[in-house]
């Protein structure tokens, strides 16, 4: 067993924040051959979002639907680009407790429902500038 | 056959630019259970670099060794964080010609040797803010 708080088993997805999700998806389809994409509205996060497979992992695209949302502010401050990366872990609720106990800064101290399943975000201050989402592994 | 310039077969790695690669690797080992990491100096890019497996893909960490390097300027302007993502494609040289012919902006118009193999970078202006590296598939 590794002597670590958790094991990041898999890079679940890389999320890219953009101004126009449909234009972006068309560019990634025309350029990189990504498959068909189902754009969904995630109302509580005020984004349009889409996940698309690329090999064994996924790309997520998000477009803010409200200029006051976190994603809109991200784009305003930093421009379009990679917004976060997501690791799959086992036992997310326990992992969050263990991370918190070690002093790792969390945005979500308990799992919540996200596009990819039950998820939580870690604060970039603790992860060397990377906004990291954790997604709970499917039950096993 | 997809009607696209190329097919991104696989997310080869996600690269994170940091100020202190050894401190970062220790944090990712202690927190996420990533394996042992071999930090190498890549002199022509003026970085220390390390690749580590995470599921079927990899994380790359880079630390600038010279304050005038591109990576040092990236960290100065944007802070530590995700620097680029890398897709694996077939026939990289031909892909670059086809991308160029379609007006996609490239940093490298021909493959060059990188840490992951023969690689080329696309310009974030064309890819909705994402610095994308392409790596040639192993010969088949």
Contacts between the chains, C-beta under 8 A, distances in Angstrom:
chain1	res1	chain2	res2	distance
A	2	B	33	3.9
A	3	B	30	7.9
A	4	B	29	6.4
A	4	B	30	5.5
A	4	B	31	6.2
A	4	B	32	6.3
A	4	B	33	3.7
A	5	B	30	6.9
A	5	B	31	5.1
A	5	B	32	7.6
A	5	B	33	7.9
A	6	B	31	7.1
A	6	B	32	6.3
A	6	B	33	6.6
A	7	B	32	6.8
A	7	B	33	3.9
A	8	B	32	3.9
A	8	B	33	6.6
A	8	B	34	6.9
A	8	B	54	5.5
A	8	B	55	7.8
A	9	B	54	8.0
A	9	B	55	5.8
A	10	B	54	7.1
A	10	B	55	3.4
A	10	B	56	7.2
A	11	B	11	7.1
A	11	B	14	6.8
A	11	B	54	5.3
A	11	B	55	5.7
A	11	B	56	7.9
A	11	B	57	4.9
A	11	B	59	7.7
A	14	B	11	6.8
A	14	B	14	6.0
A	14	B	82	7.9
A	14	B	85	5.8
A	16	B	128	6.5
A	16	B	129	7.5
A	16	B	130	5.7
A	17	B	129	7.9
A	18	B	128	4.8
A	18	B	129	7.3
A	19	B	128	8.0
A	24	B	128	4.9
A	27	B	127	7.6
A	27	B	128	6.9
A	29	B	4	6.4
A	30	B	3	7.9
A	30	B	4	5.6
A	30	B	5	6.9
A	31	B	4	6.2
A	31	B	5	5.1
A	31	B	6	7.1
A	31	B	99	7.2
A	31	B	102	7.8
A	31	B	104	6.5
A	31	B	127	8.0
A	32	B	4	6.3
A	32	B	5	7.6
A	32	B	6	6.3
A	32	B	7	6.8
A	32	B	8	3.9
A	32	B	87	6.5
A	33	B	2	3.9
A	33	B	4	3.7
A	33	B	5	7.9
A	33	B	6	6.5
A	33	B	7	3.9
A	33	B	8	6.6
A	34	B	8	6.8
A	54	B	8	5.5
A	54	B	9	8.0
A	54	B	10	7.0
A	54	B	11	5.3
A	54	B	87	7.2
A	55	B	8	7.8
A	55	B	9	5.8
A	55	B	10	3.4
A	55	B	11	5.8
A	55	B	56	7.1
A	55	B	57	7.6
A	55	B	88	7.5
A	56	B	10	7.2
A	56	B	11	7.9
A	56	B	55	7.1
A	56	B	56	4.1
A	56	B	57	7.1
A	57	B	11	4.9
A	57	B	55	7.6
A	57	B	56	7.1
A	57	B	57	5.7
A	59	B	11	7.7
A	78	B	78	6.7
A	79	B	129	5.1
A	80	B	128	4.8
A	80	B	129	3.2
A	80	B	130	7.7
A	81	B	82	7.9
A	81	B	124	6.8
A	81	B	128	7.5
A	81	B	129	3.5
A	81	B	130	5.4
A	81	B	131	8.0
A	82	B	14	7.9
A	82	B	81	7.9
A	82	B	82	4.3
A	82	B	85	6.7
A	82	B	129	7.9
A	82	B	130	5.9
A	85	B	14	5.8
A	85	B	82	6.7
A	87	B	32	6.5
A	87	B	54	7.2
A	88	B	55	7.5
A	99	B	31	7.2
A	102	B	31	7.8
A	104	B	31	6.5
A	124	B	81	6.9
A	127	B	27	7.6
A	128	B	16	6.5
A	128	B	18	4.8
A	128	B	19	8.0
A	128	B	24	4.9
A	128	B	27	6.9
A	128	B	80	4.8
A	128	B	81	7.5
A	129	B	16	7.5
A	129	B	17	8.0
A	129	B	18	7.3
A	129	B	79	5.1
A	129	B	80	3.2
A	129	B	81	3.5
A	129	B	82	7.9
A	130	B	16	5.7
A	130	B	80	7.7
A	130	B	81	5.4
A	130	B	82	5.9
A	131	B	81	8.0
